[in-house]
């Protein structure tokens, strides 16, 4: 959840509220302060050139601008990690 500037909270961070009227609980600061506000599901914008999770990913799954080999398999150590090209 994001809050108005006058609340004194970081506008580039995500918070969660467990009960109406309770103090918001910090979740994480979004990279480049880029939060996406969706009804009921706010989150940080994902860097399309970073790993989406900790699974192996085919190079063609990344955007062309990422400059990765589209025919290679990449391993990912976790969400937001740099993809590492697996050896043939």
DAMO-V595679 format. One record per residue. N is the residue number from 0. RES is the residue in three letters. PHI is phi as a letter, one per 40 degrees, with the letter a starting at -180 (999 if undefined). BURIAL is 1 if it has 24 or more other C-alpha atoms within 12 Angstrom, else 0. D_FIRST is the distance of its C-alpha to the first C-alpha in Angstrom with 1 decimal. Layout:
# DAMO-V595679
{{N:RES:PHI:BURIAL:D_FIRST} {N:RES:PHI:BURIAL:D_FIRST}}
This chain:
# DAMO-V595679
{{0:UNK:999:1:0.0} {1:UNK:b:1:3.8} {2:UNK:b:0:6.8} {3:UNK:c:0:10.4} {4:UNK:d:0:12.9} {5:UNK:c:0:14.9} {6:UNK:c:0:12.6} {7:UNK:g:0:13.9} {8:UNK:b:0:10.9} {9:UNK:c:1:11.0} {10:UNK:c:1:9.7} {11:UNK:c:1:10.4} {12:UNK:b:1:8.4} {13:UNK:b:1:5.5} {14:UNK:b:1:5.1} {15:UNK:b:0:5.8} {16:UNK:b:0:7.7} {17:UNK:c:0:11.1} {18:UNK:a:0:12.9} {19:UNK:d:0:12.6} {20:UNK:g:0:13.6} {21:UNK:c:0:13.2} {22:UNK:c:0:12.1} {23:UNK:c:0:8.7} {24:UNK:c:0:9.7} {25:UNK:c:0:9.5} {26:UNK:b:0:9.3} {27:UNK:a:0:10.7} {28:UNK:c:0:11.7} {29:UNK:c:1:11.9} {30:UNK:d:0:15.6} {31:UNK:f:0:16.7} {32:UNK:f:0:13.3} {33:UNK:b:0:12.7} {34:UNK:c:1:9.1} {35:UNK:b:0:9.3} {36:UNK:b:0:7.4} {37:UNK:b:0:8.9} {38:UNK:d:0:9.3} {39:UNK:g:0:8.3} {40:UNK:a:0:7.8} {41:UNK:c:0:5.6} {42:UNK:a:1:7.9} {43:UNK:c:1:10.3} {44:UNK:c:0:13.4} {45:UNK:c:0:16.4} {46:UNK:c:0:19.6} {47:UNK:c:0:22.1} {48:UNK:c:1:24.9} {49:UNK:b:1:23.3} {50:UNK:c:1:23.6} {51:UNK:c:1:21.2} {52:UNK:a:0:22.2} {53:UNK:b:0:25.3} {54:UNK:c:0:27.7} {55:UNK:c:0:30.5} {56:UNK:b:1:29.8} {57:UNK:c:0:32.4} {58:UNK:d:1:32.6} {59:UNK:c:0:32.6} {60:UNK:c:1:29.0} {61:UNK:c:1:27.9} {62:UNK:c:0:28.1} {63:UNK:d:0:31.5} {64:UNK:c:0:30.3} {65:UNK:c:0:29.5} {66:UNK:f:0:33.3} {67:UNK:b:1:33.5} {68:UNK:c:0:36.5} {69:UNK:c:0:35.7} {70:UNK:b:0:38.4} {71:UNK:b:0:37.3} {72:UNK:b:0:35.2} {73:UNK:b:1:32.6} {74:UNK:c:1:31.3} {75:UNK:b:1:27.8} {76:UNK:c:0:27.2} {77:UNK:i:0:23.4} {78:UNK:d:0:20.3} {79:UNK:g:0:20.3} {80:UNK:c:0:24.0} {81:UNK:c:1:26.8} {82:UNK:c:1:28.9} {83:UNK:b:1:32.4} {84:UNK:c:0:35.3} {85:UNK:c:0:37.3} {86:UNK:c:0:41.0} {87:UNK:c:0:43.3}}
